Amino acid sequence: MSDEDLELKMIRLRKMRQLLAAKAPETAQQPVKREDPLEELKRYLDERGPEVLEEAASLNRALTERIAEALLRAVKSGRLVTPIDSGDLLRLFREVGIPVRVETSVRILRHGEVKDLRKYLSEER
């Protein structure tokens, strides 16, 4: 190798070291983003599950987060089948002492119209 080739390699190496040194503090300063366990668990719930989870979180956030973390560990290890049923989730929260109440309504489809049960029964009389 010629002296010019060695000099070019040395310059390139120095430049790469400078770039790496400048980039290292940037990556070290970035905080590790930990996703909210409630948001992560919502991916594994059925259609009404997020509603139950939000209601439980509004009543007792700390306990709901701990339960969500435990459920996530079970899902990731394969011990829990997904999607998690909202009825089972509701029962779990009630068993640990969070009195979750989810608004429900009964609707009836008659002749192409969807009516609330109360309205349907009042019209039948």
C-alpha positions in Angstrom: 0.0 0.0 0.0 1.1 3.5 -0.7 1.4 6.2 1.9 -1.6 8.0 0.4 -3.8 5.0 0.9 -2.8 4.7 4.5 -3.4 8.4 5.0 -6.8 8.2 3.5 -7.7 5.2 5.7 -6.5 7.1 8.8 -8.6 10.1 7.8 -11.6 8.0 7.2 -11.2 6.2 10.6 -10.8 9.5 12.4 -13.9 10.8 10.8 -15.9 7.7 11.6 -14.7 7.9 15.2 -15.9 11.5 15.4 -19.3 10.7 13.9 -19.7 7.7 16.3 -18.7 9.8 19.3 -21.1 12.6 18.3 -23.9 10.1 17.9 -23.4 8.2 21.1 -24.5 10.9 23.5 -27.7 11.4 21.4 -28.7 7.8 21.8 -27.8 7.7 25.5 -30.0 10.6 26.3 -33.1 9.2 24.8 -35.3 7.8 27.5 -36.6 4.3 27.0 -40.3 4.5 26.1 -42.3 2.1 28.1 -45.8 1.7 26.6 -48.7 2.0 28.9 -49.8 -1.5 29.9 -53.5 -0.5 29.4 -52.9 0.6 25.8 -50.8 -2.5 25.1 -53.5 -4.8 26.6 -56.2 -3.3 24.4 -54.7 -5.1 21.4 -55.5 -8.4 23.0 -59.1 -7.7 24.0 -62.4 -8.4 22.2 -64.7 -5.6 20.9 -66.1 -4.4 24.3 -62.9 -5.2 26.3 -61.4 -1.7 26.0 -64.6 -0.2 27.4 -64.4 -2.5 30.4 -60.7 -1.7 30.9 -61.2 2.1 30.7 -64.1 1.9 33.2 -61.9 -0.1 35.6 -59.0 2.3 35.2 -61.3 5.3 36.0 -62.2 3.6 39.3 -58.7 2.3 40.4 -55.9 3.2 38.0 -53.0 1.6 39.9 -54.7 -1.8 40.5 -55.9 -1.9 36.9 -52.4 -1.3 35.6 -51.0 -4.1 37.8 -53.7 -6.5 36.5 -53.0 -5.4 32.9 -49.3 -6.1 33.4 -50.1 -9.6 34.8 -52.4 -10.3 31.9 -49.8 -9.1 29.4 -47.2 -11.5 30.9 -49.7 -14.4 30.6 -50.6 -13.5 27.0 -46.9 -13.2 26.0 -45.9 -16.5 27.6 -48.8 -18.2 25.9 -50.7 -19.1 29.0 -53.7 -17.0 28.1 -55.6 -17.2 24.8 -56.5 -14.0 22.9 -58.7 -12.2 22.4 -59.6 -11.9 26.0 -63.4 -11.9 26.5 -64.9 -8.7 27.9 -67.2 -10.7 30.2 -64.2 -12.6 31.7 -62.4 -9.3 32.1 -65.4 -7.7 33.8 -65.7 -10.7 36.2 -62.0 -10.5 37.0 -62.2 -6.8 38.0 -65.3 -7.5 40.1 -63.5 -10.4 41.9 -60.6 -8.2 42.8 -62.9 -5.5 44.2 -63.3 -3.0 41.3 -67.1 -2.6 40.8 -67.0 -2.0 37.1 -70.4 -1.2 35.5 -70.8 -1.2 31.8 -73.7 0.4 30.1 -75.8 -2.1 28.2 -78.9 -1.9 26.0 -81.1 -4.4 24.3 -82.2 -3.6 20.8 -84.7 -5.4 18.6 -84.6 -5.6 14.8 -88.1 -5.8 13.4 -89.1 -5.1 9.8 -85.7 -3.5 9.0 -85.9 -1.1 12.0 -83.7 -1.3 15.1 -85.5 -0.2 18.2 -84.6 0.0 21.9 -86.4 -2.6 23.9 -88.2 0.0 26.0 -89.5 1.8 22.9 -90.5 -1.5 21.3 -92.5 -2.6 24.3 -94.2 0.8 24.6 -95.3 0.6 21.0 -96.7 -2.9 21.4 -99.3 -1.8 23.9 
